[in-house]
Amino acid sequence: MATDVREEQRSKDVETLKMEVEKLRNDLASTTRTLRDIGGTLGEQATDRVRETAERARRRVNQTAGDVSHQIEDRPLISIVGAFLVGLVLGALFSRR
């Protein structure tokens, strides 16, 4: 009789454990999905920021190149003298070992 009661209690405990393990599996799966969604959103946001920054940098470089080009066209003699002086300075720096 006592053995039957113990066996019955063990069966109930095993069933309770099975239900708790199943609940934990479901909770873990839900948490994993949530983390994956958060990670995907953060990745998309980072990608968008990188694209925006690259686009701003590209526009700035193009604008600066255009400004320099106009300066050279407007003042060619000054540009030649400036380039010559920069060449002299760099030559002096690199020739001093």
Sequence and secondary structure as in RCSB ss.txt:
>XXXX:A:sequence
MATDVREEQRSKDVETLKMEVEKLRNDLASTTRTLRDIGGTLGEQATDRVRETAERARRRVNQTAGDVSHQIEDR
PLISIVGAFLVGLVLGALFSRR
>XXXX:A:secstr
 HHHHHHHHHHHHHHHHHHHHHHHHHHHHHHHHHHHHHHHHHHHHHHHHHHHHHHHHHHHHHHHHHHHHHHHHH 
HHHHHHHHHHHHHHHHHHHH  
